[in-house]
Amino acid sequence: MEKRRTSKSSSKPGAQPKTLGAEAWLSEAWRALSELGVEGVRVEPLAARLGVTKGSFYWHFEDRAALLGALLDDWEQRATAAVIRAVDERCESPRERLFALIRMTTGAPEAPDVEHAVRAWGALDPAVRKRLHRVDARREAYVQALLVAVGVDEARAAMRARALYLALIGEYTRVAHGGAPTDRATWDELVQRMIER
């Protein structure tokens, strides 16, 4: 796609140009991805939804591929790195961290749609699938390390981390398709069973 850095303009003569930051474009791109899939993440429709010209987009992103890359970076940062950091900062013991992690990840209202959309995208794009594998491995490794820290042996911790993660991904899929979220007591019971030696 052609690289452009144009001045922002408005459709009304003499009106002040409407300026948007990169975060607004990312937010609208997430909505489009969740509602329409990756093919729905296109510059012109996004600009129309935001009420700006395409020129506004090119202040922040070189092209559509850059926007898609930014979406993946944003997802990995907010849905993995930031979650791990928040759990580690708020809780001292590995046991507390496990309970906090499941509460945080099951309590994020946007998580089911976002996770479902990224996984559907990964089914179509090998590069996205590779990123998914890396993120999945990081998430499972974090849970496994916490289980080992509470006294579960390494091999059993790996199996339990996988089982807990599969339960979470299943929950996201179920909720993304209209199912009611699982109650907190059920998740707490599952975590409690995971930490038993």
C-alpha positions as CSV (number, residue, x, y, z in Angstrom):
1,M,0.0,0.0,0.0
2,E,1.2,3.5,-0.8
3,K,2.8,5.3,2.1
4,R,1.2,8.7,2.9
5,R,1.7,11.4,5.5
6,T,-1.0,13.9,4.5
7,S,-2.3,16.8,6.6
8,K,-5.5,16.1,8.3
9,S,-8.5,17.6,6.6
10,S,-12.2,17.9,7.2
11,S,-15.0,17.4,4.7
12,K,-16.5,20.9,5.7
13,P,-14.7,23.9,4.3
14,G,-13.3,26.1,7.0
15,A,-13.9,23.5,9.7
16,Q,-11.2,22.4,12.1
17,P,-9.8,19.0,11.2
18,K,-10.8,16.2,13.4
19,T,-7.7,14.6,15.0
20,L,-7.6,11.1,16.4
21,G,-4.7,9.3,18.1
22,A,-3.5,5.9,17.3
23,E,-5.4,4.5,20.3
24,A,-8.7,5.5,18.7
25,W,-7.8,3.7,15.5
26,L,-6.8,0.6,17.4
27,S,-10.0,0.7,19.4
28,E,-12.1,0.9,16.3
29,A,-10.0,-1.8,14.6
30,W,-10.7,-4.1,17.6
31,R,-14.4,-3.5,17.2
32,A,-14.2,-4.3,13.5
33,L,-12.1,-7.4,14.1
34,S,-14.5,-8.7,16.8
35,E,-17.6,-8.0,14.6
36,L,-16.4,-8.7,11.1
37,G,-13.1,-10.7,11.3
38,V,-9.8,-9.6,10.0
39,E,-11.3,-8.8,6.5
40,G,-13.4,-6.1,8.2
41,V,-10.3,-4.3,9.4
42,R,-9.9,-1.9,6.4
43,V,-8.8,1.7,6.4
44,E,-11.7,3.3,4.5
45,P,-14.5,1.6,6.6
46,L,-12.6,2.4,9.8
47,A,-12.3,6.0,8.8
48,A,-16.0,6.1,8.0
49,R,-16.9,4.6,11.3
50,L,-14.7,7.2,13.1
51,G,-16.0,10.1,11.0
52,V,-12.6,11.1,9.6
53,T,-10.7,11.0,6.4
54,K,-8.2,8.2,5.5
55,G,-5.4,10.8,5.8
56,S,-5.9,10.7,9.5
57,F,-4.9,7.1,9.5
58,Y,-1.6,7.7,7.8
59,W,-0.4,10.0,10.6
60,H,-0.2,6.9,12.8
61,F,0.3,3.8,10.6
62,E,2.2,3.2,7.5
63,D,-0.4,0.9,6.0
64,R,-3.0,-1.7,6.9
65,A,-0.3,-4.3,7.6
66,A,1.1,-1.9,10.3
67,L,-2.3,-1.5,11.9
68,L,-2.7,-5.3,12.0
69,G,0.7,-5.7,13.5
70,A,-0.2,-3.0,16.1
71,L,-3.4,-5.0,16.9
72,L,-1.4,-8.1,17.7
73,D,1.2,-6.1,19.7
74,D,-1.6,-4.5,21.7
75,W,-3.3,-7.8,22.3
76,E,-0.1,-9.5,23.5
77,Q,0.8,-6.5,25.7
78,R,-2.6,-6.0,27.3
79,A,-3.9,-9.5,27.5
80,T,-0.7,-11.2,28.6
81,A,2.2,-9.0,29.7
82,A,0.1,-6.4,31.5
83,V,-2.0,-9.1,33.2
84,I,1.1,-11.0,34.5
85,R,2.6,-7.8,35.7
86,A,-0.6,-6.7,37.5
87,V,-0.9,-10.1,39.2
88,D,2.7,-10.1,40.3
89,E,2.5,-6.6,41.6
90,R,-0.8,-7.1,43.6
91,C,-0.1,-10.5,45.1
92,E,2.8,-12.0,47.0
93,S,2.2,-15.7,47.3
94,P,1.9,-18.0,44.3
95,R,-1.5,-19.2,45.6
96,E,-2.9,-15.7,45.7
97,R,-1.5,-15.1,42.2
98,L,-3.3,-18.1,40.8
99,F,-6.7,-16.9,42.2
100,A,-6.1,-13.3,41.1
101,L,-5.1,-14.4,37.6
102,I,-8.2,-16.4,37.0
103,R,-10.4,-13.6,38.5
104,M,-8.7,-11.0,36.3
105,T,-8.9,-13.1,33.1
106,T,-12.5,-14.3,33.6
107,G,-13.6,-10.8,34.7
108,A,-12.5,-8.9,31.7
109,P,-15.7,-8.3,29.7
110,E,-13.9,-7.7,26.4
111,A,-11.7,-10.8,26.6
112,P,-14.0,-13.4,25.1
113,D,-14.7,-11.4,21.9
114,V,-11.0,-10.3,21.5
115,E,-9.6,-13.8,22.1
116,H,-12.2,-15.4,19.8
117,A,-11.4,-12.9,17.1
118,V,-7.6,-13.3,17.3
119,R,-7.9,-17.1,17.2
120,A,-10.2,-17.0,14.2
121,W,-7.6,-14.7,12.6
122,G,-4.9,-17.1,13.4
123,A,-6.8,-19.9,11.6
124,L,-6.3,-17.9,8.4
125,D,-2.8,-16.5,8.8
126,P,0.3,-18.5,9.7
127,A,2.1,-15.5,11.1
128,V,-0.8,-14.8,13.5
129,R,-0.9,-18.5,14.4
130,K,2.8,-18.4,15.3
131,R,2.1,-15.4,17.6
132,L,-0.8,-17.3,19.2
133,H,1.5,-20.3,19.9
134,R,4.0,-18.0,21.5
135,V,1.4,-16.3,23.7
136,D,-0.3,-19.5,24.6
137,A,3.1,-21.0,25.7
138,R,3.9,-17.9,27.8
139,R,0.6,-18.0,29.5
140,E,0.8,-21.7,30.3
141,A,4.4,-21.4,31.5
142,Y,3.4,-18.7,33.9
143,V,0.6,-20.8,35.4
144,Q,2.9,-23.9,35.5
145,A,5.5,-21.9,37.4
146,L,2.9,-20.8,39.9
147,L,1.7,-24.3,40.4
148,V,5.3,-25.6,40.9
149,A,5.7,-22.7,43.5
150,V,2.7,-24.0,45.5
151,G,4.2,-27.5,45.6
152,V,2.8,-29.3,42.6
153,D,5.5,-31.4,40.9
154,E,6.7,-30.2,37.5
155,A,5.0,-32.8,35.2
156,R,1.7,-32.6,37.0
157,A,1.9,-28.7,37.0
158,A,2.4,-28.8,33.2
159,M,-0.7,-30.9,32.7
160,R,-2.8,-28.8,35.1
161,A,-1.6,-25.5,33.5
162,R,-2.7,-26.8,30.2
163,A,-6.1,-28.0,31.6
164,L,-6.8,-24.7,33.3
165,Y,-5.8,-22.7,30.2
166,L,-8.1,-24.9,28.0
167,A,-10.9,-24.2,30.4
168,L,-10.3,-20.5,30.1
169,I,-10.2,-20.6,26.3
170,G,-13.3,-22.7,26.2
171,E,-15.0,-20.1,28.5
172,Y,-14.0,-17.3,26.1
173,T,-15.4,-19.2,23.2
174,R,-18.7,-20.0,25.0
175,V,-19.2,-16.4,26.1
176,A,-18.3,-15.0,22.7
177,H,-21.1,-17.1,21.3
178,G,-23.7,-15.8,23.7
179,G,-23.2,-18.1,26.7
180,A,-23.5,-16.7,30.3
181,P,-20.1,-16.3,32.1
182,T,-19.2,-19.0,34.6
183,D,-19.6,-17.8,38.2
184,R,-16.6,-17.0,40.3
185,A,-17.2,-19.8,42.8
186,T,-16.8,-22.4,40.0
187,W,-13.5,-20.9,38.9
188,D,-12.3,-20.7,42.5
189,E,-13.2,-24.4,43.0
190,L,-11.3,-25.3,39.8
191,V,-8.2,-23.4,40.9
192,Q,-8.4,-24.9,44.4
193,R,-8.3,-28.4,42.8
194,M,-5.4,-27.4,40.6
195,I,-3.3,-26.5,43.6
196,E,-3.9,-29.7,45.5
197,R,-0.9,-31.9,45.7
